[in-house]
Amino acid sequence: MRASLLDDLTWFTPFVEIMTEEKQPWANVPAPHSYARFPTTAEALADLMADYAKTIAPAPPPSPETGPA
């Protein structure tokens, strides 16, 4: 999805940028992952998906021993 489709970008943080091979030097995106083209191996894609899953997973409920996070 292109961020330009959103009316309010204040809540949006990019996670990955792809096809950066020909991007302009002034075009900086604060994404934690960047690829010149696309991830080229199944392992790289699996790692990317696992890292993304961590960003969208809800926080675990507090345990009785530790209390709220």
N, C-alpha and C positions, 0 to 999 in steps of 0.2 A: 504494500500500500504506500502510496506517495504521501508524505507528510503535508504536502500542499493541499490535499483534499480535506484536511481538518480545519475547522473554524478556530479552534483554540489549541495552540501548540504548547501551552505552559505545562501541561501534564504529561507530554510525550517525551520520552527519552529513547533515542535510537539504540538498537541492540547490535545490529550488524550492518555493514555497508559492503556492497559487492560491486564488481565492475569498476574498481578504482584505478585500473591500469592507465586510463587516460584522463583522470580527473585533473582539474586545475590546481596548482599549488595552494591557492588561497581558499579552496573549498574544504574546510575542515569540519568533520562530523564527529561529535563526541561518543561514537560507538565503541564499545570495548572489543569488537571483532571487525576486522577489515580484510577483504580479499580482493586481489587484483582482478580475478575473474570469479569463479565459483569454487567452493571447496572441492578438491579433486579426488579425495578418497572417502570411502565409506566411514573410516575411522574419524576423519576430520569432521564430517557431517554429523556423526553420532556425538562427538564431543561438543559441537556447537548446539545440537538439540538438547543435550543433557544440561549444558550451562544455561540455556534459555529456560528450561523447565525449572531451574532453581529460582529464576527471577519471577515466575508466575505462580509458584507453589505457595499456598497460604502458610503462614507461620504456624508451627505446631502449638496446640493448646498448652497452657502452663501446667506443669506437673505439680502435684501436692507438695513434693519435696523442695522444688526450686521457686515456686510462686510465679508471678507474671514475668514475662520477658522484658 
